[in-house]
Amino acid sequence: MTTCPLPPSTRVYGYTRDSGGGDQEMSIPQQVAELRSYAAEHDLVLVRIFKDEARQGSTTVGRDQFEALLAASRRTPPEAQAILLWSYSRFARDFNDAAFFKADLRRRGWEIHSISDPVPPGEFAPIMEAIIDWTNERFLKGLSADVKRALHDMATKGYTPGGFPPRGYKAEHVEIGKRRDGKPRIVARWVEDPETGPLARLAWQMRAEGRSYTEIQETVGLYKSASCWASFFQNRTYLGILKCGDEEFPGAIPALVDQATWDRVQAMRRKAKRQQRPPEVKAWRVKSPFLLSGIIYCGRCGSAMRGGRDMRNTRRGGEVWSFYVCGRKDRQGWQSCESAGKFDARRLEAAVLRTVIEKVLTPEAMTQMAHLVNGQLSRSAEEAEEQVALLDHRIKGLDQGIGHLLEVIERVGVGAGSATLERLEAREQERAKLLQQRRELEALRRSELLTVSPQLLSEVLTSLHEQLHSEDVAVARSALQSLVLRIEVTKGQATLFYTLPDALLRPCLVVPPRGFEPLSQA
């Protein structure tokens, strides 16, 4: 264990994560026990422990408790001052994610401490921590490469990488050796099921003859519903193809349909799809009567909030009461989130509009954000200059190759083989793509830094003011969403994350800036 850098009585959050399974490195119950023990030993106040079970560290997607931890870190006043981890690999295994979220938290005054990673105090601590984060990412990538290599090797031999066989096949288990502990190594391969295989073959034949899904279901009966046949007739496994990730291995398993029958069925499917009338797009957020739909989130758990209406007051002659409520609380029950109950929609919407108009939609705020984009664009232009040089080198090599091929064709004449002509065409297509990339990068490199003229600024601000005051909720919401990226709501507080409107960016930029970070306004 490392020496604790936190003073006694420091209030801390704990964060734990495992990837699923009881054999994971320090699974959650073990991590929780270690954090509690460490807090007790060093007289720390463990306020709350966030637990992400069976969640990968290579991404933050799906890590609800991680999002809840970040939301909790933004509360005012804060409940804690530091975050306690078993190891930095539990926080994130992606180097960029680890650096980004740690920087964000520390910028806002948070301490982050791992109780098992050897990070000595002093000026070299950030370097050592960065090395640990890099090592965690490399471990994950190395593990992923090893697993992919093993699965690829198994697939080439006809053994399945996992999953359930589709209808018409069954899994046959085979012993292919011994493990290091002496136990037999059992793998599976898919073979034709003597009972359902002939039925699957019959289904392909009937479909190729033009029979409907209903007819096939009544005759074959492999599924409970005729609608299941749509995915059946798109499954390339029936051609004898075994998939491992994005790679396919033809002939690895028995085929239940020949290529000609497959092609006929796919042609029928494409024709039917072209004849279908395109469905009307009806997004609920577009039609929602609530102004903040699509941008309002619970500040406790990070779930999207939904709008609702309470009609009980109308029975006594009162008005309908509109509200926003945490989506998780609404779906999973009142105890699933620590957020407050229902938020008065009118008061919340009025407060948001007032803040946007008085603090965001002003010449000073817009100009400040324009300067931020200015810096982003400047860095992008520098990167573009380096990439243009690399593209020039590649284009020069292609030009030489194309010249050699043209000399061969000119010398040989009509006797030039098709392979030579195909190579020439491929290189010319690649050259065209590189030239297009170069034009885009050149445009970015030559683009001037973002400047917003007073006239354009005045026009945009006037237009947005009018739209925000529109009686049409859809118009007002569209204007609001052009300014506000996200609103996080807790009891007594709403935090706005806003950006520069597209109307100011579009006339000035050839391509949009990358990595633009929104400002936040409480």
C-alpha positions as CSV (number, residue, x, y, z in Angstrom):
1,M,0.0,0.0,0.0
2,T,1.1,3.6,-0.7
3,T,1.4,6.3,1.9
4,C,-1.8,8.2,2.2
5,P,-1.5,11.8,0.8
6,L,-4.9,12.8,2.2
7,P,-5.1,14.4,5.7
8,P,-7.2,12.8,8.3
9,S,-11.0,13.5,8.3
10,T,-10.9,14.1,4.5
11,R,-14.3,13.2,3.0
12,V,-13.9,10.8,0.0
13,Y,-15.9,9.0,-2.6
14,G,-14.9,5.5,-3.5
15,Y,-15.2,4.1,-7.0
16,T,-15.0,0.4,-7.9
17,R,-15.4,-1.5,-11.2
18,D,-14.9,-5.0,-12.5
19,S,-15.4,-6.4,-16.0
20,G,-17.7,-9.3,-14.9
21,G,-17.1,-12.6,-13.3
22,G,-15.8,-13.6,-9.9
23,D,-12.2,-14.1,-11.1
24,Q,-11.7,-10.5,-12.1
25,E,-8.8,-8.6,-10.7
26,M,-10.0,-7.5,-7.3
27,S,-13.7,-7.9,-7.9
28,I,-16.1,-5.3,-6.5
29,P,-16.6,-6.9,-3.0
30,Q,-12.9,-7.2,-2.5
31,Q,-12.3,-3.6,-3.8
32,V,-15.0,-2.3,-1.4
33,A,-13.4,-4.1,1.5
34,E,-10.0,-2.7,0.7
35,L,-11.3,0.8,0.4
36,R,-13.2,0.6,3.7
37,S,-10.1,-0.8,5.4
38,Y,-7.9,1.9,3.9
39,A,-10.3,4.7,4.9
40,A,-10.5,3.4,8.5
41,E,-6.7,3.0,8.7
42,H,-6.1,6.6,7.6
43,D,-9.1,8.2,9.3
44,L,-10.8,9.1,6.1
45,V,-14.6,9.6,5.9
46,L,-16.0,7.4,3.1
47,V,-19.1,9.2,2.1
48,R,-20.2,6.9,-0.7
49,I,-19.0,4.0,-2.9
50,F,-19.9,3.9,-6.6
51,K,-19.9,0.4,-8.1
52,D,-19.9,-0.4,-11.8
53,E,-20.3,-4.2,-12.1
54,A,-19.4,-6.1,-15.3
55,R,-18.3,-2.9,-17.1
56,Q,-15.3,-2.6,-19.4
57,G,-12.7,0.0,-18.5
58,S,-11.8,0.7,-22.2
59,T,-14.8,3.0,-22.5
60,T,-17.1,5.1,-20.3
61,V,-20.2,4.1,-22.3
62,G,-22.6,2.1,-20.1
63,R,-20.7,2.9,-16.9
64,D,-23.7,4.5,-15.1
65,Q,-22.0,4.7,-11.7
66,F,-19.0,6.4,-13.3
67,E,-21.3,9.0,-14.8
68,A,-23.0,9.3,-11.4
69,L,-19.6,9.9,-9.8
70,L,-18.9,12.7,-12.2
71,A,-22.3,14.2,-11.6
72,A,-21.7,14.0,-7.8
73,S,-18.4,15.8,-8.3
74,R,-20.2,18.8,-9.7
75,R,-22.5,19.4,-6.7
76,T,-22.3,22.7,-4.8
77,P,-21.3,22.5,-2.1
78,P,-19.4,19.2,-2.7
79,E,-20.0,16.3,-0.4
80,A,-16.4,15.1,-0.6
81,Q,-12.9,16.4,-1.6
82,A,-11.2,13.3,-3.0
83,I,-11.9,10.0,-4.9
84,L,-10.4,6.8,-3.7
85,L,-9.6,3.9,-6.0
86,W,-8.2,0.4,-5.6
87,S,-6.1,1.0,-8.7
88,Y,-6.1,3.5,-11.6
89,S,-7.0,0.6,-14.0
90,R,-10.4,0.5,-12.2
91,F,-10.9,4.2,-13.2
92,A,-10.1,3.8,-16.9
93,R,-8.0,1.6,-19.1
94,D,-8.0,4.0,-22.0
95,F,-5.1,6.5,-21.7
96,N,-7.0,9.4,-23.2
97,D,-10.1,8.8,-21.1
98,A,-7.9,8.6,-17.9
99,A,-6.1,11.8,-18.7
100,F,-9.2,13.7,-19.7
101,F,-11.4,12.8,-16.7
102,K,-8.5,13.1,-14.2
103,A,-7.7,16.6,-15.5
104,D,-11.3,17.7,-15.4
105,L,-11.7,16.5,-11.8
106,R,-8.4,18.0,-10.6
107,R,-9.1,21.3,-12.3
108,R,-12.1,21.5,-10.1
109,G,-10.1,20.8,-7.0
110,W,-10.6,17.1,-6.6
111,E,-7.8,14.7,-5.3
112,I,-7.6,11.2,-7.0
113,H,-5.7,8.6,-5.1
114,S,-5.0,4.9,-5.9
115,I,-4.3,2.8,-2.8
116,S,-2.3,0.2,-4.8
117,D,-0.4,2.0,-7.5
118,P,3.2,3.1,-6.6
119,V,3.0,6.8,-7.3
120,P,5.6,8.6,-5.1
121,P,4.8,12.2,-4.1
122,G,6.8,15.0,-5.7
123,E,7.3,16.6,-9.1
124,F,7.6,13.2,-10.8
125,A,4.2,12.0,-9.7
126,P,2.3,13.1,-12.8
127,I,4.9,11.3,-15.0
128,M,4.6,8.1,-13.0
129,E,0.8,8.2,-13.1
130,A,0.9,8.7,-16.9
131,I,3.1,5.7,-17.2
132,I,0.7,3.6,-15.1
133,D,-2.2,4.8,-17.3
134,W,-0.3,3.9,-20.5
135,T,0.7,0.5,-19.1
136,N,-3.0,-0.2,-18.2
137,E,-4.0,0.6,-21.8
138,R,-1.2,-1.5,-23.3
139,F,-2.2,-4.4,-21.1
140,L,-5.8,-4.2,-22.4
141,K,-4.6,-3.9,-26.0
142,G,-2.2,-6.8,-25.6
143,L,-4.8,-8.9,-24.0
144,S,-7.3,-8.1,-26.8
145,A,-4.7,-8.9,-29.4
146,D,-3.9,-12.3,-27.8
147,V,-7.6,-13.2,-27.5
148,K,-8.2,-12.2,-31.2
149,R,-5.3,-14.2,-32.3
150,A,-6.5,-17.3,-30.5
151,L,-10.0,-16.9,-31.7
152,H,-8.8,-16.4,-35.3
153,D,-6.7,-19.6,-35.0
154,M,-9.7,-21.5,-33.7
155,A,-12.0,-20.2,-36.5
156,T,-9.5,-21.2,-39.2
157,K,-9.8,-24.8,-37.9
158,G,-13.6,-24.7,-37.9
159,Y,-14.1,-24.2,-34.2
160,T,-16.6,-21.5,-33.2
161,P,-15.4,-18.5,-31.1
162,G,-18.6,-18.7,-29.1
163,G,-22.3,-18.0,-29.2
164,F,-25.3,-20.2,-30.1
165,P,-25.7,-21.9,-33.4
166,P,-28.5,-20.7,-35.7
167,R,-31.5,-22.8,-36.4
168,G,-30.5,-25.8,-38.5
169,Y,-27.1,-26.3,-36.7
170,K,-26.1,-27.8,-33.4
171,A,-22.9,-27.4,-31.4
172,E,-20.7,-30.5,-31.2
173,H,-18.1,-30.5,-28.5
174,V,-14.6,-31.7,-29.2
175,E,-11.5,-32.3,-27.0
176,I,-8.4,-30.8,-28.7
177,G,-5.8,-31.2,-25.9
178,K,-5.1,-30.3,-22.3
179,R,-4.9,-27.1,-20.5
180,R,-1.9,-26.1,-18.3
181,D,-3.7,-27.4,-15.3
182,G,-4.2,-30.8,-17.0
183,K,-7.9,-30.4,-17.5
184,P,-9.2,-31.2,-21.0
185,R,-9.5,-28.3,-23.5
186,I,-13.1,-28.5,-24.9
187,V,-14.1,-26.5,-27.9
188,A,-17.3,-26.5,-30.1
189,R,-17.9,-26.7,-33.8
190,W,-21.2,-26.3,-35.6
191,V,-22.5,-29.2,-37.6
192,E,-25.9,-29.7,-39.3
193,D,-28.6,-30.8,-36.9
194,P,-30.2,-34.0,-38.3
195,E,-33.6,-32.8,-37.1
196,T,-33.7,-29.1,-38.0
197,G,-31.0,-29.0,-40.8
198,P,-33.3,-30.4,-43.5
199,L,-36.1,-27.9,-42.4
200,A,-33.6,-25.0,-42.8
201,R,-32.7,-26.2,-46.3
202,L,-36.4,-26.5,-47.2
203,A,-37.0,-22.9,-46.0
204,W,-34.3,-21.6,-48.3
205,Q,-35.8,-23.5,-51.2
206,M,-39.3,-22.2,-50.5
207,R,-38.1,-18.6,-50.2
208,A,-36.2,-18.8,-53.5
209,E,-39.5,-20.0,-55.1
210,G,-41.2,-16.8,-53.9
211,R,-43.1,-18.3,-50.9
212,S,-44.1,-15.8,-48.1
213,Y,-42.7,-15.9,-44.5
214,T,-46.2,-17.1,-43.4
215,E,-46.2,-20.0,-45.8
216,I,-42.7,-21.0,-44.7
217,Q,-43.6,-20.8,-41.1
218,E,-46.7,-22.9,-41.5
219,T,-44.7,-25.6,-43.4
220,V,-41.3,-25.5,-41.6
221,G,-42.2,-24.1,-38.1
222,L,-38.7,-23.5,-36.9
223,Y,-39.8,-20.2,-35.1
224,K,-42.7,-19.1,-33.0
225,S,-43.4,-16.2,-35.3
226,A,-43.2,-15.6,-39.1
227,S,-41.4,-12.3,-38.5
228,C,-38.3,-14.2,-37.3
229,W,-37.6,-15.3,-40.9
230,A,-36.4,-11.9,-42.0
231,S,-33.1,-12.3,-40.0
232,F,-32.9,-16.0,-40.9
233,F,-32.6,-15.1,-44.6
234,Q,-29.9,-12.5,-44.0
235,N,-27.6,-14.8,-42.0
236,R,-24.5,-15.6,-44.0
237,T,-23.7,-18.6,-41.7
238,Y,-26.0,-20.7,-43.9
239,L,-23.4,-20.3,-46.7
240,G,-21.0,-22.2,-44.5
241,I,-19.3,-19.0,-43.3
242,L,-18.0,-18.8,-39.7
243,K,-17.5,-15.2,-38.4
244,C,-14.9,-14.2,-35.9
245,G,-15.2,-10.5,-35.2
246,D,-15.3,-8.7,-38.6
247,E,-13.5,-11.6,-40.4
248,E,-15.3,-14.4,-42.2
249,F,-14.1,-17.9,-42.8
250,P,-15.9,-19.6,-45.8
251,G,-16.1,-23.4,-45.7
252,A,-15.5,-23.6,-41.9
253,I,-18.9,-25.2,-41.3
254,P,-21.4,-27.1,-43.4
255,A,-23.4,-24.9,-45.8
256,L,-27.2,-25.3,-45.8
257,V,-27.8,-23.2,-48.9
258,D,-25.8,-22.9,-52.1
259,Q,-24.6,-19.5,-53.5
260,A,-27.2,-19.4,-56.4
261,T,-30.1,-19.9,-54.0
262,W,-28.7,-17.3,-51.6
263,D,-28.3,-14.8,-54.4
264,R,-32.0,-15.3,-55.5
265,V,-33.3,-14.8,-52.0
266,Q,-31.2,-11.6,-51.5
267,A,-32.3,-10.2,-54.8
268,M,-36.0,-10.7,-53.7
269,R,-35.2,-9.0,-50.4
270,R,-33.7,-6.0,-52.0
271,K,-36.6,-5.7,-54.5
272,A,-39.1,-5.8,-51.6
273,K,-37.2,-3.2,-49.7
274,R,-37.2,-0.8,-52.7
275,Q,-40.9,-1.2,-53.1
276,Q,-41.6,-0.4,-49.4
277,R,-42.9,3.1,-48.7
278,P,-40.3,4.9,-46.5
279,P,-41.7,5.3,-43.0
280,E,-42.5,8.7,-41.7
281,V,-39.9,9.9,-39.2
282,K,-41.6,10.9,-36.0
283,A,-39.1,11.8,-33.3
284,W,-40.8,12.2,-29.9
285,R,-38.3,14.9,-29.0
286,V,-39.4,17.0,-32.0
287,K,-43.1,16.7,-31.0
288,S,-42.6,17.0,-27.3
289,P,-44.5,19.9,-25.7
290,F,-41.6,20.4,-23.2
291,L,-39.0,23.1,-23.9
292,L,-36.0,21.2,-22.4
293,S,-36.7,17.8,-24.0
294,G,-33.5,16.2,-25.3
295,I,-31.0,18.4,-23.3
296,I,-32.1,18.0,-19.6
297,Y,-30.4,15.3,-17.5
298,C,-30.5,14.2,-13.8
299,G,-27.6,15.7,-12.0
300,R,-27.4,12.7,-9.6
301,C,-27.3,9.7,-12.0
302,G,-26.9,11.3,-15.4
303,S,-30.1,9.8,-16.8
304,A,-32.2,11.8,-19.3
305,M,-35.1,13.5,-17.6
306,R,-38.6,13.3,-19.1
307,G,-41.5,15.7,-19.0
308,G,-44.9,14.8,-17.5
309,R,-48.2,16.3,-16.6
310,D,-50.3,15.9,-13.4
311,M,-54.0,16.3,-14.1
312,R,-55.2,16.0,-10.5
313,N,-55.6,19.8,-9.9
314,T,-58.0,20.0,-12.9
315,R,-60.6,18.2,-10.9
316,R,-60.9,21.1,-8.5
317,G,-60.8,23.7,-11.3
318,G,-57.0,24.2,-11.1
319,E,-54.4,24.1,-13.9
320,V,-52.5,21.2,-15.2
321,W,-49.1,20.9,-13.4
322,S,-46.2,20.1,-15.7
323,F,-43.0,18.7,-14.4
324,Y,-39.6,17.0,-15.2
325,V,-38.5,13.8,-13.5
326,C,-35.4,11.6,-13.6
327,G,-35.9,9.0,-16.3
328,R,-34.3,6.3,-14.2
329,K,-36.5,7.1,-11.2
330,D,-39.5,7.0,-13.5
331,R,-38.6,3.7,-15.1
332,Q,-37.1,1.7,-12.2
333,G,-38.8,3.1,-9.2
334,W,-38.5,6.0,-6.7
335,Q,-35.5,4.4,-4.9
336,S,-33.4,3.9,-8.0
337,C,-31.9,7.5,-7.9
338,E,-31.1,9.9,-5.1
339,S,-32.4,12.9,-7.0
340,A,-35.3,15.0,-5.7
341,G,-38.8,14.2,-6.9
342,K,-40.5,16.2,-9.6
343,F,-39.3,19.6,-10.8
344,D,-41.8,22.3,-11.7
345,A,-41.5,22.6,-15.5
346,R,-42.6,26.2,-15.7
347,R,-40.2,27.5,-13.1
348,L,-37.3,25.4,-14.4
349,E,-37.9,26.5,-18.0
350,A,-38.2,30.1,-17.0
351,A,-35.0,29.9,-15.0
352,V,-33.1,28.3,-17.9
353,L,-34.4,30.9,-20.4
354,R,-33.5,33.7,-18.1
355,T,-30.0,32.4,-17.6
356,V,-29.5,31.9,-21.4
357,I,-30.7,35.3,-22.3
358,E,-28.9,37.2,-19.6
359,K,-25.7,35.3,-19.3
360,V,-25.2,33.3,-22.5
361,L,-26.9,35.1,-25.3
362,T,-24.9,38.3,-25.0
363,P,-22.2,39.9,-27.2
364,E,-19.6,39.4,-24.5
365,A,-20.3,35.7,-24.0
366,M,-20.5,35.0,-27.7
367,T,-17.2,36.8,-28.3
368,Q,-15.5,34.9,-25.5
369,M,-16.6,31.6,-27.0
370,A,-15.4,32.7,-30.5
371,H,-12.0,33.2,-29.0
372,L,-12.0,29.6,-27.6
373,V,-12.9,28.3,-31.1
374,N,-10.2,30.5,-32.4
375,G,-7.6,28.6,-30.4
376,Q,-9.0,25.3,-31.4
377,L,-8.9,26.2,-35.1
378,S,-5.3,27.5,-34.8
379,R,-4.1,24.1,-33.4
380,S,-6.1,22.2,-36.1
381,A,-4.4,24.3,-38.8
382,E,-0.9,23.4,-37.4
383,E,-1.8,19.7,-37.4
384,A,-3.2,20.1,-41.0
385,E,0.2,21.4,-42.2
386,E,2.0,18.3,-41.0
387,Q,-0.6,16.0,-42.5
388,V,-0.4,17.8,-45.9
389,A,3.4,17.1,-46.0
390,L,2.7,13.4,-45.4
391,L,0.0,13.3,-48.1
392,D,2.4,15.0,-50.5
393,H,4.9,12.2,-49.9
394,R,2.3,9.5,-50.5
395,I,1.0,11.2,-53.6
396,K,4.5,11.5,-55.0
397,G,5.0,7.7,-54.5
398,L,1.7,7.0,-56.3
399,D,2.6,9.3,-59.2
400,Q,5.9,7.3,-59.7
401,G,4.0,4.0,-59.6
402,I,1.4,5.3,-62.1
403,G,4.1,6.5,-64.4
404,H,5.8,3.0,-64.4
405,L,2.5,1.3,-65.1
406,L,1.7,3.7,-68.0
407,E,5.2,3.0,-69.5
408,V,4.5,-0.8,-69.3
409,I,1.1,-0.4,-71.0
410,E,2.5,1.9,-73.7
411,R,5.3,-0.6,-74.4
412,V,3.2,-3.7,-74.4
413,G,0.1,-2.1,-76.0
414,V,-3.0,-4.3,-76.3
415,G,-1.1,-7.2,-74.7
416,A,-1.1,-5.6,-71.3
417,G,-2.8,-7.9,-68.9
418,S,-6.0,-7.2,-66.9
419,A,-4.0,-7.3,-63.7
420,T,-1.8,-4.4,-64.9
421,L,-4.9,-2.3,-65.8
422,E,-6.6,-3.1,-62.4
423,R,-3.4,-2.0,-60.6
424,L,-3.4,1.3,-62.6
425,E,-7.1,1.9,-61.8
426,A,-6.6,1.1,-58.1
427,R,-3.7,3.5,-57.8
428,E,-5.5,6.3,-59.7
429,Q,-8.5,5.9,-57.3
430,E,-6.2,6.0,-54.3
431,R,-4.5,9.2,-55.7
432,A,-7.9,10.8,-56.2
433,K,-8.9,10.1,-52.5
434,L,-5.5,11.5,-51.3
435,L,-5.9,14.7,-53.4
436,Q,-9.4,15.2,-51.9
437,Q,-8.0,14.9,-48.4
438,R,-5.2,17.3,-49.3
439,R,-7.7,19.9,-50.6
440,E,-9.7,19.7,-47.3
441,L,-6.5,20.0,-45.3
442,E,-5.3,22.9,-47.4
443,A,-8.6,24.7,-46.9
444,L,-8.2,24.3,-43.2
445,R,-4.6,25.4,-43.2
446,R,-5.4,28.5,-45.2
447,S,-8.5,29.4,-43.3
448,E,-8.3,32.5,-41.2
449,L,-8.9,32.5,-37.5
450,L,-12.5,32.8,-36.4
451,T,-13.8,36.4,-36.5
452,V,-17.3,37.4,-35.8
453,S,-18.3,40.7,-37.3
454,P,-20.5,43.1,-35.2
455,Q,-23.2,43.0,-37.9
456,L,-23.3,39.1,-38.0
457,L,-23.3,38.9,-34.2
458,S,-26.2,41.4,-34.0
459,E,-28.2,39.5,-36.6
460,V,-27.7,36.1,-34.9
461,L,-28.5,37.4,-31.4
462,T,-31.6,39.2,-32.6
463,S,-32.8,36.0,-34.4
464,L,-32.2,33.8,-31.4
465,H,-33.9,36.2,-29.0
466,E,-37.0,36.1,-31.3
467,Q,-37.0,32.3,-31.5
468,L,-36.6,31.8,-27.8
469,H,-39.6,34.0,-27.2
470,S,-41.7,32.2,-29.8
471,E,-45.0,30.6,-28.7
472,D,-44.1,27.6,-30.9
473,V,-42.3,25.3,-28.4
474,A,-40.5,23.5,-31.3
475,V,-39.1,26.7,-32.6
476,A,-38.0,27.9,-29.1
477,R,-36.5,24.4,-28.3
478,S,-34.5,24.4,-31.6
479,A,-33.0,27.8,-30.7
480,L,-32.2,26.7,-27.2
481,Q,-30.5,23.5,-28.4
482,S,-28.3,25.6,-30.7
483,L,-26.9,27.2,-27.6
484,V,-27.2,24.7,-24.8
485,L,-25.6,21.2,-25.1
486,R,-26.8,19.8,-21.8
487,I,-28.6,20.8,-18.6
488,E,-27.9,18.9,-15.3
489,V,-30.5,19.4,-12.6
490,T,-30.3,18.7,-8.9
491,K,-32.4,20.1,-6.1
492,G,-32.0,23.8,-6.0
493,Q,-29.5,24.0,-8.9
494,A,-29.2,23.6,-12.7
495,T,-25.9,23.5,-14.5
496,L,-25.8,24.6,-18.2
497,F,-23.2,23.4,-20.7
498,Y,-23.4,25.7,-23.7
499,T,-21.6,26.3,-27.0
500,L,-21.2,28.8,-29.9
501,P,-24.3,28.7,-32.2
502,D,-23.8,27.2,-35.6
503,A,-25.1,30.4,-37.2
504,L,-21.9,32.1,-36.1
505,L,-19.6,29.2,-36.9
506,R,-20.9,28.3,-40.4
507,P,-20.0,31.5,-42.3
508,C,-16.5,31.6,-40.8
509,L,-15.1,28.0,-41.0
510,V,-14.3,25.8,-43.9
511,V,-14.4,22.8,-41.6
512,P,-15.6,22.6,-38.0
513,P,-13.0,22.7,-35.2
514,R,-12.2,19.5,-33.4
515,G,-12.4,18.9,-29.7
516,F,-14.4,22.0,-28.8
517,E,-15.0,22.0,-25.1
518,P,-18.2,23.6,-23.9
519,L,-18.2,26.2,-21.1
520,S,-20.5,25.6,-18.1
521,Q,-22.7,28.1,-16.3
522,A,-24.4,27.4,-13.0
